[in-house]
Amino acid sequence: MTKPKEDFVKELLDQYPHWFDEPERMKLAQMTSRNHPYTMLFSPIQVNQLTLKNRIVMGPMGNFDMAEEMGRPSNKMIQYFADRARGGAGLITSGLVPISQAVDPTVTERGNKTYFPRIDSSRTVFSGWRDLAGSVHAYGSRFFIQLTPGMGRVGSPESLLTKFKMPVSASWNPNYYIPGVPCRPMTNAECRKIIKAAGQGAADAKAVTIDGVYLHGHEGYLLEQMSNPAFNRRKFGRYANWQNFGLDMIKEIRKRVGPNYPIMYRIDLSLALNETYGKRMDNVVTLKKFRKERTVAQTLDYLVNLVKAGVDFFDVDLGCYDNWWLPHPPNSMPSGCYLPVARLVKEYFAHENVLSNAGLPVPVVGVGKLGFPDLAEQALRDGDCDMIMLARPLLADPDWPNKAYAGKVMDIRPCIGDQEGCLNELVEGGHMQCSVNPRTGFEDVLDRNLTPTACPKKVAVIGAGPSGILCAISAARRGHKVSLFEKTGRVGGMLVPGSVPKIKYEVKNYLAYLEHSLEETCQKFDLTLKLNCEILPESLKGEGFDSVIVGVGGSAVKPKLPGIDQANVVQAIDLFLKPEIAARAANVAVVGAGAVGCEAAHFLAAELGKKVTIVEMLPFIMPGLCTANRGHMIHELEKLNVPLLNCTKLMGIEGNIVRLERNISATVPDPYVTWMPILPENISNPFAKKIKEEIQAQTLKADLIVLAMGLRPSREFHEACVSAQVAPEVIQLGDAFQIGGVFEAVKSGSLVGRTL
């Protein structure tokens, strides 16, 4: 291999929508153990002078708001990482730890408080890092700290209001969250100050027994802004050469820590902005500046120079904030999506005979939805990469490595890729959690093992959705006598229809995990599952239950409009359960552009070949959803030529004619915008244009109308149980209380089951 193909990135991205039609590849995206024993995955590897016990790396899952407000790692943060070390990962990496507080105003808040951990401020933080490193070492794992020069244009623009300081960048660049806020270029002196701080941070890390440093040079953060010509358009000075900032930083770190201390570097092979947005790169104001992004060939050259400067190994992906689904691949993207990227870099290093300063081959860490042991092992056997990075899978199940090694693959709790508990929690101001693991982020307060009850109860759980299942399992394993009632013939609740589209393969895996866990619990504990059993509140009263847990879910919203009861009007849930409903429909209207509506539209267009239009009364598509998941779905719907009619109300249906009222004002937001996020409700954008009304009556022809207008809580069952006093204790769970997602359902079910 002498030169990468110019269209390598485009060809790779073009494969993603069709990946789900390849049966052999889909088999590797399941919790199977055909490749066990995983001899490659659990073989040691040497990085510089450090030997890692296996090839599993915990990826940097942001430890925002897990340290004390001045930056010292708290017990919460220490236990969070220690739990992953106990679970068997060979290398644990921290989330972002800025070293640019003196330059980048976005990495601290008013009063010098921070939602990031710090290692730069003073010795007061060192004890936390020493305790953290020691806790990880106790389980035979290594710990690297991820240092970042800062956020730059992807930092919070609130610094302008709270500190009267502009965000910084490599050149004059628009802020990602509010493009109307400009980010000023750093001076050369400020660049040198950050470089010196990186060296000091690395020296401090070594002093507090941290095993290595990890530079955050991807995704469009400040290091990438300086080392990518898309963002660095400086004309003069040393840092007009976009490689010099990163190279100087590595040299400074190497000077401070010596030749034997490992340095890891995170980078994207390409921002893939041109491949993502095509002609929009010439027309959209906020994208225009970024057209001359770093090419694949330039990245490879930079990687070689980074090795010469002192880097020992890399992990490589694609994308940045402006196409956020690429560096944070959501549930709608394929597993193993960046293995071809890792392979390209690995082959290039081999061809160029690239060796580290320790005289070793430079390992390339594979990233991108590799949380399936068979897939991870196969990637290593095939030579796609040298190590496997697991981030979200280790939030879902810290014991992933230990379970994989033992061949207990079905016991691994799989990630579902919704990113609501992890990525979205950080955006909304929370700390790291997980939709399927209620202990994640609460390791300091929730024991790994369930506490046996001292007072066994007779418990009825009504409804076998995720909240009901987890409540029943937790309660039974603690020693309660539990009956789980489900009115249908299958457990899972909304997970059953939600796992039908091919892009929801991870939800399908999670549903299989819940069924497996439920079956195991029924065999080993006092838990009885009663399917096809629609129990009434009054029939519970004479059964002697001490606790009745109501998790009956929600009911689909159906507006009172003319024609809404026609035979060609169906709920999205029913469509997923019976896709044959759409067999004779050529044109389909989906009403509602939340997650369910957009997934239904994608399912109809991509899998069933229908012509689909989405109708949404709100200005934005999928508001409240994680930006990465939202962006990718909109991007795919646009490629499928699905019209998104936002600011449009359904007024009625007459046969196959859908009557609408649509706001056609030029001030209505473009629904296909994915290069800017929707701001949280509590953040005002002074540059946002007010939406004016220019209502026009329109019609739409549709053979099938699919309603995806949300759910409303089914509170009647709970109220009837309380009124009839069916048990001394009646508790409401999940959607029966308040409509949410898997994140809320799992948390409520598990916590109630833990505390009965």
MOQUIPE-V946036 format. One record per pair of residues at least 6 apart in sequence whose ideal C-beta (glycine too) atoms are under 7 Angstrom apart, sorted by sequence separation. I is the first residue (numbers start at 1). J is the second residue. If there is no record, write none. Layout:
BEGIN
I&J  I&J
END
This chain:
BEGIN
19&25  20&26  67&73  68&74  98&104  101&107  108&114  119&125  159&165  160&166  175&181  217&223  218&224  225&231  226&232  234&240  238&244  239&245  281&287  282&288  355&361  356&362  370&376  379&385  394&400  403&409  425&431  426&432  434&440  476&482  490&496  498&504  521&527  558&564  575&581  582&588  604&610  653&659  679&685  44&51  45&52  67&74  85&92  100&107  101&108  107&114  118&125  136&143  216&223  217&224  225&232  274&281  280&287  281&288  319&326  320&327  393&400  425&432  433&440  439&446  461&468  475&482  522&529  574&581  575&582  590&597  605&612  637&644  652&659  44&52  66&74  84&92  159&167  167&175  174&182  175&183  205&213  215&223  273&281  318&326  319&327  325&333  329&337  354&362  380&388  403&411  404&412  425&433  432&440  433&441  499&507  540&548  604&612  622&630  650&658  651&659  722&730  44&53  98&107  107&116  370&379  379&388  403&412  432&441  498&507  499&508  651&660  721&730  44&54  45&55  66&76  67&77  119&129  133&143  157&167  172&182  173&183  217&227  232&242  253&263  277&287  281&291  317&327  390&400  422&432  431&441  461&471  472&482  590&600  650&660  651&661  734&744  735&745  66&77  81&92  132&143  202&213  303&314  422&433  461&472  518&529  570&581  590&601  601&612  622&633  649&660  734&745  42&54  43&55  155&167  172&184  376&388  400&412  421&433  422&434  472&484  495&507  499&511  648&660  649&661  718&730  41&54  172&185  226&239  229&242  250&263  349&362  366&379  421&434  601&614  621&634  41&55  63&77  66&80  153&167  167&181  169&183  171&185  228&242  273&287  421&435  648&662  718&732  734&748  41&56  152&167  168&183  170&185  227&242  397&412  420&435  495&510  496&511  556&571  647&662  733&748  734&749  152&168  153&169  166&182  167&183  168&184  169&185  226&242  227&243  397&413  459&475  468&484  495&511  588&604  598&614  647&663  733&749  152&169  166&183  273&290  274&291  396&413  418&435  556&573  597&614  645&662  98&116  157&175  166&184  168&186  227&245  346&364  366&384  370&388  396&414  718&736  97&116  101&120  226&245  227&246  274&293  345&364  366&385  370&389  371&390  396&415  416&435  421&440  492&511  733&752  96&116  97&117  153&173  157&177  226&246  273&293  318&338  365&385  370&390  416&436  464&484  97&118  99&120  153&174  156&177  157&178  160&181  317&338  364&385  365&386  366&387  415&436  459&480  461&482  593&614  647&668  715&736  731&752  97&119  153&175  154&176  271&293  342&364  364&386  365&387  366&388  367&389  371&393  393&415  459&481  464&486  469&491  492&514  582&604  588&610  590&612  646&668  667&689  713&735  714&736  153&176  223&246  270&293  318&341  363&386  366&389  392&415  413&436  456&479  457&480  458&481  459&482  460&483  461&484  462&485  463&486  491&514  593&616  598&621  621&644  646&669  667&690  668&691  713&736  157&181  270&294  317&341  342&366  363&387  365&389  413&437  450&474  456&480  461&485  491&515  572&596  586&610  587&611  588&612  589&613  590&614  591&615  592&616  598&622  667&691  711&735  713&737  316&341  453&478  456&481  460&485  572&597  575&600  585&610  586&611  621&646  646&671  667&692  713&738  58&84  119&145  270&296  316&342  452&478  453&479  582&608  589&615  620&646  665&691  713&739  269&296  339&366  395&422  450&477  451&478  452&479  453&480  464&491  465&492  466&493  491&518  595&622  619&646  644&671  665&692  712&739  338&366  450&478  465&493  572&600  582&610  593&621  594&622  614&642  618&646  619&647  644&672  665&693  711&739  217&246  270&299  316&345  338&367  464&493  465&494  466&495  579&608  593&622  613&642  614&643  616&645  665&694  710&739  153&183  269&299  338&368  392&422  463&493  595&625  612&642  613&643  614&644  615&645  616&646  663&693  664&694  58&89  63&94  64&95  152&183  314&345  337&368  373&404  602&633  614&645  617&648  663&694  57&89  63&95  267&299  336&368  337&369  613&645  616&648  617&649  663&695  664&696  56&89  58&91  60&93  62&95  336&369  615&648  56&90  57&91  58&92  59&93  60&94  61&95  62&96  335&369  336&370  602&636  606&640  638&672  661&695  662&696  55&90  58&93  60&95  335&370  598&633  602&637  605&640  615&650  54&90  57&93  60&96  333&369  373&409  601&637  661&697  662&698  53&90  335&372  395&432  605&642  52&90  396&434  602&640  634&672  660&698  52&91  329&368  336&375  346&385  395&434  598&637  635&674  660&699  77&117  213&253  329&369  335&375  339&379  396&436  397&437  634&674  659&699  660&700  230&271  265&306  343&384  396&437  601&642  658&699  303&345  342&384  395&437  489&531  657&699  658&700  70&113  71&114  107&150  228&271  230&273  336&379  342&385  371&414  484&527  489&532  631&674  69&113  73&117  92&136  107&151  312&356  371&415  473&517  477&521  482&526  484&528  486&530  488&532  657&701  658&702  69&114  71&116  106&151  149&194  339&384  395&440  469&514  473&518  476&521  481&526  482&527  483&528  484&529  485&530  486&531  615&660  656&701  71&117  104&150  265&311  272&318  312&358  339&385  484&530  487&533  656&702  71&118  103&150  104&151  263&310  267&314  269&316  272&319  276&323  307&354  310&357  483&530  486&533  487&534  656&703  658&705  97&145  99&147  104&152  107&155  191&239  217&265  218&266  263&311  264&312  268&316  270&318  271&319  300&348  304&352  316&364  466&514  473&521  477&525  485&533  92&141  97&146  100&149  106&155  149&198  185&234  188&237  212&261  217&266  218&267  219&268  263&312  264&313  265&314  266&315  267&316  268&317  269&318  271&320  273&322  307&356  313&362  469&518  476&525  619&668  620&669  65&115  67&117  71&121  85&135  91&141  92&142  96&146  97&147  98&148  99&149  100&150  106&156  188&238  212&262  213&263  214&264  215&265  216&266  217&267  218&268  262&312  268&318  273&323  304&354  312&362  313&363  314&364  315&365  317&367  476&526  485&535  619&669  621&671  627&677  64&115  70&121  81&132  85&136  90&141  91&142  92&143  93&144  94&145  95&146  97&148  104&155  147&198  188&239  198&249  202&253  206&257  211&262  212&263  215&266  268&319  272&323  314&365  317&368  476&527  593&644  64&116  72&124  89&141  90&142  94&146  96&148  98&150  110&162  212&264  214&266  268&320  313&365  315&367  653&705  72&125  78&131  82&135  86&139  91&144  93&146  106&159  109&162  110&163  195&248  199&252  203&256  63&117  71&125  74&128  78&132  82&136  85&139  105&159  147&201  191&245  195&249  198&252  199&253  202&256  203&257  272&326  73&128  77&132  81&136  147&202  170&225  198&253  202&257  206&261  254&309  307&362  472&527  623&678  72&128  73&129  85&141  169&225  170&226  196&252  199&255  200&256  250&306  254&310  78&135  195&252  199&256  253&310  105&163  173&231  247&305  251&309  620&678  73&132  231&290  243&302  247&306  250&309  251&310  268&327  494&553  591&650  105&165  145&205  171&231  230&290  246&306  250&310  493&553  106&167  170&231  171&232  250&311  105&167  169&231  170&232  171&233  230&292  243&305  247&309  171&234  229&292  230&293  104&168  170&234  229&293  230&294  103&168  145&210  228&293  229&294  144&210  147&213  154&220  228&294  143&210  144&211  147&214  154&221  143&211  144&212  145&213  146&214  147&215  148&216  142&211  144&213  145&214  147&216  152&221  589&658  144&214  146&216  151&221  152&222  151&222  150&222  153&225  269&341  619&691  148&221  149&222  152&225  462&535  149&223  315&389  436&510  133&208  134&209  148&223  227&302  133&209  497&573  500&576  120&197  133&210  130&208  471&549  129&208  130&209  497&576  460&540  471&551  497&577  120&201  129&210  119&201  126&208  103&186  468&551  467&551  569&653  119&204  331&416  460&545  60&146  119&205  331&417  458&544  459&545  462&548  465&551  53&140  103&190  330&417  331&418  458&545  459&546  462&549  566&653  613&700  458&546  459&547  460&548  461&549  462&550  463&551  465&553  568&656  330&419  417&506  457&546  460&549  462&551  463&552  561&650  563&652  564&653  52&142  103&193  416&506  457&547  459&549  461&551  462&552  463&553  561&651  562&652  563&653  102&193  103&194  328&419  415&506  416&507  561&652  562&653  563&654  50&142  414&506  100&194  416&510  99&194  328&423  414&509  414&510  100&197  99&197  259&357  501&599  99&198  218&317  414&513  503&602  220&320  413&513  219&320  220&321  501&602  99&201  219&321  220&322  501&603  502&607  410&516  501&607  600&706  179&286  219&327  600&708  218&327  589&700  597&708  174&286  596&708  589&702  587&701  588&702  591&705  594&708  587&702  588&703  591&706  592&707  173&289  587&703  588&704  589&705  590&706  591&707  592&708  594&710  586&703  591&708  592&709  104&222  585&703  588&706  590&708  591&709  592&710  584&703  585&704  96&216  144&264  93&214  100&222  582&704  575&706  570&704  572&706  568&703  572&707  568&704  569&705  570&706  571&707  572&708  568&705  569&707  176&321  176&322  558&707  559&709  556&707  557&709  557&710  557&711  556&711  557&712  555&711  554&711  555&712  554&712  554&713  555&714  554&714  50&211  553&714  50&212  552&714  552&717  154&321  550&717  550&718  332&503  550&721  331&503  331&504  548&721  331&506  548&726  548&727  537&717  547&727  550&730  540&721  545&726  546&727  550&731  553&734  554&735  545&727  546&728  547&729  548&730  549&731  550&732  551&733  553&735  537&720  541&724  546&729  550&733  551&734  553&736  537&721  547&731  549&733  552&736  541&726  551&736  554&739  538&724  540&726  550&736  537&724  537&726  551&749  427&627  424&626  423&626  549&752  423&628  420&626  419&626  419&628  547&756  419&629  49&260  418&629  48&260  50&262  48&262  47&262  428&680  462&717  13&272  9&270  13&275  471&733  9&272  48&312  10&275  47&312  468&733  9&275  47&313  467&733  467&734  465&734  466&742  470&746  474&750  480&756  467&745  471&749  475&753  466&745  470&749  474&753  465&745  466&746  469&749  470&750  473&753  474&754  467&748  468&749  471&752  472&753  475&756  467&749  471&753  466&749  470&753  9&296  8&296  4&296  4&297  3&297  4&300  330&626  459&756  330&628  331&629  330&629  333&632  457&756  328&628  332&632  332&633  330&632  324&627  325&628  324&628  332&636  450&754  89&394  29&335  325&631  435&741  436&742  87&394  324&631  325&632  435&742  48&356  57&365  59&367  323&631  435&743  438&746  9&318  49&358  438&747  48&358  84&394  436&746  87&398  88&399  435&746  86&398  87&399  89&401  438&750  87&400  88&401  438&751  20&334  46&360  84&398  87&401  88&402  19&334  83&398  87&402  47&363  16&333  88&405  16&334  45&363  16&337  420&741  421&743  418&741  420&743  418&742  55&380  416&742  12&340  57&387  59&389  61&391  55&386  57&388  59&390  55&387  56&388  57&389  58&390  59&391  55&388  58&391  56&390  61&395  38&373  41&376  8&344  41&377  58&394  40&377  35&373  35&374  38&377  41&380  4&344  33&373  34&374  40&380  31&372  33&374  40&381  45&386  30&372  32&374  35&377  45&387  29&372  35&378  28&372  56&401  1&347  28&374  29&375  1&348  28&375  41&388  54&401  2&351  1&351  28&378  323&674  80&432  322&675  83&443  61&422  80&441  64&426  41&404  42&405  80&443  62&426  79&443  65&430  66&431  79&444  38&404  65&431  66&432  38&405  64&431  64&432  76&444  63&432  75&444  62&432  36&407  61&432  33&407  33&409  32&409  31&409  31&410  31&412  31&414  287&675  286&675  286&676  284&675  277&675  29&505  31&509  26&505  30&509  20&502  31&513  20&503  179&676  177&677  177&679  178&685  180&687  178&687  17&636  17&639
END
